[in-house]
């Protein structure tokens, strides 16, 4: 019985990872055209608004080795679900009308 479940999970692993990669890539790249709007809306300098892109890429680069290590072990499912939860929370933080610092926190969570 457990071998059937393991085969089913193994079959769903690659499509799940591809979906996660597409979601993270889309979320990370959607902010580029909005930098000037972010700077205007939050009344921050353009240099500060560019951090909305940079922080997502930076947190992704830092999180990737850790998530890869955790995902390669026995906690693969929990790692994937926790990562998706963090991305969803980050997405919620970016759409809420909060101060600029919370937007950066949300973007950092989206990159992880």
Legacy VTK file of the C-alpha trace (Angstrom):
# vtk DataFile Version 3.0
C-alpha trace
ASCII
DATASET POLYDATA
POINTS 112 float
0.000 0.000 0.000
2.801 2.416 0.836
4.531 1.734 -2.502
1.422 2.892 -4.380
1.385 6.088 -2.353
5.112 6.619 -2.907
4.677 6.157 -6.677
1.802 8.612 -6.706
3.845 11.190 -4.770
6.856 10.640 -7.031
4.682 11.185 -10.114
3.371 14.473 -8.736
6.759 15.784 -7.591
8.034 17.098 -10.930
4.775 18.867 -11.910
4.576 20.364 -8.414
8.132 21.664 -8.589
7.530 23.076 -12.067
4.412 24.863 -10.829
6.295 26.329 -7.869
9.107 27.519 -10.138
6.620 29.182 -12.500
4.792 30.905 -9.642
8.009 32.236 -8.127
9.309 33.386 -11.537
6.049 35.182 -12.310
5.862 36.827 -8.907
9.507 37.924 -9.079
9.208 39.468 -12.543
5.836 41.194 -12.262
7.258 44.070 -10.258
9.591 45.482 -12.940
7.033 47.687 -14.721
5.662 48.921 -11.396
8.801 50.475 -9.905
7.844 54.034 -10.828
4.296 53.484 -9.565
5.630 52.136 -6.272
7.939 55.133 -5.895
5.068 57.542 -6.553
2.503 55.771 -4.401
4.732 55.299 -1.366
6.559 58.631 -1.795
9.979 56.985 -1.800
12.992 57.509 -4.034
13.285 55.435 -7.191
16.397 53.783 -5.729
14.346 52.609 -2.756
11.495 51.396 -4.959
13.944 49.240 -6.931
14.466 47.187 -3.789
11.048 45.636 -4.450
12.740 43.652 -7.235
16.146 43.214 -5.680
14.938 41.882 -2.336
12.877 39.138 -3.979
15.880 37.949 -5.986
18.213 38.256 -3.003
15.971 36.289 -0.661
15.493 33.646 -3.360
19.241 33.290 -3.776
19.694 32.917 -0.021
16.749 30.550 0.473
17.498 28.216 -2.438
20.350 26.224 -0.815
18.432 25.838 2.435
15.221 24.768 0.733
17.152 22.427 -1.539
18.776 20.765 1.439
15.483 20.443 3.313
13.653 19.248 0.204
16.220 16.534 -0.464
15.641 14.963 2.930
12.667 13.231 4.458
10.753 16.523 4.851
10.152 17.132 1.143
6.386 17.563 1.364
6.546 19.822 4.407
9.233 21.949 2.742
7.165 22.425 -0.406
4.005 23.267 1.531
5.815 25.653 3.875
7.475 27.417 0.943
4.143 27.832 -0.814
2.614 29.170 2.392
5.397 31.744 2.754
4.912 32.859 -0.869
1.142 33.188 -0.351
1.646 35.227 2.841
4.154 37.413 0.992
1.657 37.922 -1.810
-0.992 38.949 0.708
1.394 41.452 2.290
2.128 43.052 -1.066
-1.526 43.682 -1.933
-2.577 45.059 1.441
-2.420 48.846 1.896
0.494 48.755 4.330
3.615 50.956 4.567
6.542 50.508 2.180
8.528 48.404 4.667
5.766 45.768 4.677
5.812 45.736 0.887
9.509 44.883 1.060
8.840 42.149 3.628
6.168 40.703 1.354
8.449 40.812 -1.664
11.204 39.099 0.345
8.762 36.352 1.309
7.755 35.951 -2.325
11.374 35.396 -3.303
11.850 32.662 -0.714
LINES 1 113
112 0 1 2 3 4 5 6 7 8 9 10 11 12 13 14 15 16 17 18 19 20 21 22 23 24 25 26 27 28 29 30 31 32 33 34 35 36 37 38 39 40 41 42 43 44 45 46 47 48 49 50 51 52 53 54 55 56 57 58 59 60 61 62 63 64 65 66 67 68 69 70 71 72 73 74 75 76 77 78 79 80 81 82 83 84 85 86 87 88 89 90 91 92 93 94 95 96 97 98 99 100 101 102 103 104 105 106 107 108 109 110 111
